[in-house]
């Protein structure tokens, strides 16, 4: 089911790109499937920014949310360790732990184009 979701997202991104739009796709992609997902997207240039805040920052943010992304029995620390161990080091990895949303966007726009371009 996950691969289907990625295929659909890739085809929608390509359709909007082909129509002349600048496309941003936001998703959580963990592990080796990231490489497969990027191959599904035809549109180029393709820039990948991976937001990878420290686990303590994620845990603090989770306390302020009404819903949680950690309901499958994983702790923030366990998810982070698995994410970092299995996800290929592609694109620009950004530690957004101490950034405001605006600062994160600025870093994506700056580093993303320099370090995150996917062939």
N, C-alpha and C positions, 0 to 999 in steps of 0.2 A: 504494500500500500504506500509506503514511504517513497519508493522509486516512482510510482505513478504520480504522486504529488509533485515531485521534482520535475518529471517529464512535462506535466501540465504547466508548471510555473515557467519552465524554459521556453515552451512553445508560446505562451502568452507574452513573455518578455521579447521574444523574437518578433512576434506579430506587431507589438507596439513600436519596436525599433525600426522594423521595415516601413512603418507608417510615419516615421520621422520623429518619434518621441525619444527623449533621453529617459532611460528606464532605470529604476532602482528596484531591486528585488531584495527583500529582507526575509531571512529565514534562519533557523537554527539547523546547521548541517554539521554532523559530528562524524569523525572517522574517515575511512578511505572513500566513502561515497562522495565526499567533496570533489575529488578528482573526476568522478563519473558525472556529477551534476554539472561541473564546469564544461565538460565536453558536450553536454546536451544543449548548451546555449551556443547558437551559431553566431550571434551578433558580436561584432568586434568594432571598436575596442571594447574589451571586457576588463573591468577593474574589480578586484576582490579586496575588501576590507574586512578583516576578522576582528571583532571586538572581543578582547580577552582580558577583562578586568580581574584583579586578584580575588580569590574566594572570599576574603573578609569584606571586601567592598560589595560583592554580590549579596552576601548574607545580610549586610546592613540595609541594602536596597530592598531585599525581600521583606524585611520587617515593616516597611512602609507601604507595602502593596496589599490590596484586598484579595488578590489571588496569587497563587504561588506556582512556579514552574517546577518545584521539587516535591511532587506528590507521588512519584513512582518508587519511593523508598530510598532514593539516593540523597545523600547530603550534598550540599554545595561543594564541599571539598572533594567528595568522591567523583562527582560529575566533572569538576575541573581537572582532576588528575587523569581521568579517562579521556577527556577531550584533548588535553595536551599530549597524551601518550599516543593517541591513535589518529589524530587529524593531521594530514600532510601540511608541512610548513609553506603553504602557498599564499601569495598575496601579501598585503601589509597587515601585520598583526599589531593591534593597537591596544595598549593597556589604558583603558578609559577609567581606571579606578578613581582618580582624583580630578576628573574633568567634569565640567558642566556639559549638558547636551550640546550647547553651541561650540564649546571647545573641541568636543569629539568630532562634530561636523567639520570644523576647520582642519583638524588633523587628517580626517578622511580625504578632504579635498586636496590637501597639500601632499601627504605621503602616499595616498592611494594612487594617484597618477604616476608618481615616481617609482613606487615599490610594488604596487599591487596589480600592474597590468599582466593579464593572463594571455599567453600566446594562442 
